[in-house]
Amino acid sequence: MNTDSIIASSNHQGWPRVSINGAPLDPQTIALEMQYHPAETREEAVFLAAQALVIRELLEQRAAYLGVEVIPQADETEEEAFIRGLLELEVAVPTVDESALEQFYQSNLERFSSAPLVAARHILLAVAPDDVAGRSRVREQAVALLCQLRESPGRFTELAAQYSDCPSREQGGALGQLSSGQTVAEFERQLLRLDEGLASQPLESRYGFHIVLVDQRIEGKQLPFELVSDSIRAELGERVWQKAVVQYIETLIGEAEIEGIVMRGAASPLLQ
């Protein structure tokens, strides 16, 4: 990215000379802020840090102008408390009506159902997550073992006892009944999508490669709207709040005298 058009001026040390309504940004403050804004280049990180500090300064100036007085909550700095108090005072957030909640529910039915229940067995061929060459080799072994099972599915217990690196090999690879939250995320995402029978490909996880046989699958049930309406209201309310805050910050930017940087937008620096 070419930041020349974004950061308008800099001193001989490469720090932008930025001021907000006459208040200059200290280059040391920008340097400290950069740790929170990783980027591909130093110039991009400098810009992101300066942008965040500009928005923070605008909010603090506005809070001081209005005489905002707030007592910090637990784990909240005085600066964070002032910004919270300012937003509570000046940002009007529309309420989310019941029809919007129901529309969101109907448009996202798959999100509001209980997870399926899966009774499965597996054969784990273990390999370290950072062993690239080993992972390639072990995957080939898993595919070869899977081919044997396609020809002789009745040998699953035998092959689990012989090859699996999981203690479940003592029970023929049986994992019992699994649902959401009972195993590592990357394995769970794949497992809960499987139909009954032998999985067509090995499943990869941080532990290695799993050859999986699903003995039984019980589909999840649709959760009623009344049960999930509060969580939907909270999610949509958060979206509405973020949009209102972004619009408020953009208004402050538009009314301010900002020198040394061309602001790209208001969303990410504050809401992160």
PEKA-V24833 format. One record per residue. RES is the residue in three letters. NEAR is the number of other C-alpha atoms within 10 Angstrom. Layout:
# PEKA-V24833
res->[RES/RES]
near->[NEAR/NEAR]
This chain:
# PEKA-V24833
res->[MET/ASN/THR/ASP/SER/ILE/ILE/ALA/SER/SER/ASN/HIS/GLN/GLY/TRP/PRO/ARG/VAL/SER/ILE/ASN/GLY/ALA/PRO/LEU/ASP/PRO/GLN/THR/ILE/ALA/LEU/GLU/MET/GLN/TYR/HIS/PRO/ALA/GLU/THR/ARG/GLU/GLU/ALA/VAL/PHE/LEU/ALA/ALA/GLN/ALA/LEU/VAL/ILE/ARG/GLU/LEU/LEU/GLU/GLN/ARG/ALA/ALA/TYR/LEU/GLY/VAL/GLU/VAL/ILE/PRO/GLN/ALA/ASP/GLU/THR/GLU/GLU/GLU/ALA/PHE/ILE/ARG/GLY/LEU/LEU/GLU/LEU/GLU/VAL/ALA/VAL/PRO/THR/VAL/ASP/GLU/SER/ALA/LEU/GLU/GLN/PHE/TYR/GLN/SER/ASN/LEU/GLU/ARG/PHE/SER/SER/ALA/PRO/LEU/VAL/ALA/ALA/ARG/HIS/ILE/LEU/LEU/ALA/VAL/ALA/PRO/ASP/ASP/VAL/ALA/GLY/ARG/SER/ARG/VAL/ARG/GLU/GLN/ALA/VAL/ALA/LEU/LEU/CYS/GLN/LEU/ARG/GLU/SER/PRO/GLY/ARG/PHE/THR/GLU/LEU/ALA/ALA/GLN/TYR/SER/ASP/CYS/PRO/SER/ARG/GLU/GLN/GLY/GLY/ALA/LEU/GLY/GLN/LEU/SER/SER/GLY/GLN/THR/VAL/ALA/GLU/PHE/GLU/ARG/GLN/LEU/LEU/ARG/LEU/ASP/GLU/GLY/LEU/ALA/SER/GLN/PRO/LEU/GLU/SER/ARG/TYR/GLY/PHE/HIS/ILE/VAL/LEU/VAL/ASP/GLN/ARG/ILE/GLU/GLY/LYS/GLN/LEU/PRO/PHE/GLU/LEU/VAL/SER/ASP/SER/ILE/ARG/ALA/GLU/LEU/GLY/GLU/ARG/VAL/TRP/GLN/LYS/ALA/VAL/VAL/GLN/TYR/ILE/GLU/THR/LEU/ILE/GLY/GLU/ALA/GLU/ILE/GLU/GLY/ILE/VAL/MET/ARG/GLY/ALA/ALA/SER/PRO/LEU/LEU/GLN]
near->[8/8/13/12/10/16/23/14/15/14/9/6/7/12/20/23/18/24/17/20/13/11/15/15/19/15/18/9/12/21/14/10/17/19/12/13/15/13/14/8/9/12/18/19/20/24/24/23/22/30/25/22/21/23/21/18/18/19/22/18/15/16/20/13/9/12/11/16/12/15/11/15/10/6/7/12/12/13/14/16/17/23/19/17/17/21/19/11/12/12/15/12/16/10/11/14/9/11/9/13/20/16/10/15/18/13/9/11/13/14/12/18/15/14/18/15/16/24/17/22/25/26/29/26/22/21/21/12/13/9/10/11/9/15/19/11/12/17/21/14/15/22/16/11/17/23/14/14/17/14/9/10/14/10/13/24/18/12/17/25/18/13/15/20/18/18/14/18/22/13/13/20/26/21/18/12/16/18/17/16/9/9/12/12/13/12/16/17/13/13/22/18/11/17/15/15/14/21/19/14/15/23/21/19/19/14/16/20/25/26/25/25/24/21/16/14/19/14/13/14/12/13/14/12/15/8/10/14/16/12/11/19/19/13/13/17/16/13/12/15/18/16/13/17/21/18/16/18/21/17/12/16/19/11/10/13/12/19/19/19/23/16/20/10/14/20/16/11/18/15/9/7]
